[in-house]
Amino acid sequence: MRARGLATFAIATALVAGCGDEDFERASRSPLPMDLTGVIQDDKVTVSPSRNIGAGPFVITISNQSDAAHTVTLEGERLIDRAGSVEPLDTITIHKTLGPGTYEIRAGSRKAVTKEIEPAVLDIGAERRNSNSDLLLP
């Protein structure tokens, strides 16, 4: 009987000693990445969705459906990110965390064109909710 009490005390002491470590910080996880898709045409760049989206991480996949190679650039108030060149019928992917504001996705060409390609405009609002409640995340 005394041994059972001693064993119970030892287990309870071990459990209490392992709980409440102050080194573990319970910080919020960032929002889940949002996928946007776009297309480069001869006269304009289109990205969808482009309005009423919250700030956070984005994965933007753009397909070049024109006859020429284009350099893709993401531009904002304090950001200019040249994503690279995309060949005709190929895709390029931009991984970026964007804050609130207005951004343009431009497609330039190595050769002079008679008409400039109209950029896509992204209106980014307030930050999306964190992903603390989302299941099956690493």
TAQUI-V428055 format. One record per backbone hydrogen bond with DSSP energy under -1.0 kcal/mol. CO is the residue of the C=O (numbers start at 1). NH is the residue of the N-H. E is the energy in kcal/mol with one decimal. If there is no record, write none. Layout:
<<CO NH E> <CO NH E>>
This chain:
<<1 5 -1.7> <2 6 -2.1> <3 7 -2.4> <4 8 -2.3> <5 9 -2.3> <6 10 -2.1> <7 11 -2.3> <8 12 -2.4> <9 13 -2.2> <10 14 -2.0> <11 15 -2.2> <12 16 -2.3> <13 17 -2.1> <14 18 -1.3> <25 27 -1.4> <34 59 -2.5> <36 61 -2.5> <37 48 -3.0> <38 63 -2.2> <39 46 -2.4> <40 65 -2.3> <43 118 -2.5> <44 41 -2.8> <46 39 -2.4> <48 37 -2.2> <50 123 -2.9> <53 125 -3.2> <55 128 -2.4> <56 98 -2.5> <57 34 -2.2> <58 96 -2.0> <59 36 -2.6> <60 94 -2.8> <61 38 -2.5> <62 92 -2.1> <63 40 -3.2> <64 89 -2.9> <70 86 -3.0> <71 108 -2.7> <72 83 -2.0> <72 84 -1.1> <73 106 -2.9> <74 81 -3.0> <75 104 -3.1> <79 76 -3.2> <81 74 -2.8> <84 72 -3.1> <86 70 -2.2> <87 90 -1.7> <90 64 -2.8> <92 62 -3.0> <94 60 -2.9> <96 58 -2.6> <98 56 -2.0> <101 124 -3.1> <103 122 -3.2> <104 75 -3.0> <105 120 -2.1> <106 73 -2.2> <108 71 -1.8> <118 45 -2.4> <120 105 -2.4> <122 103 -2.5> <123 53 -1.1> <124 101 -2.3> <131 134 -1.0>>
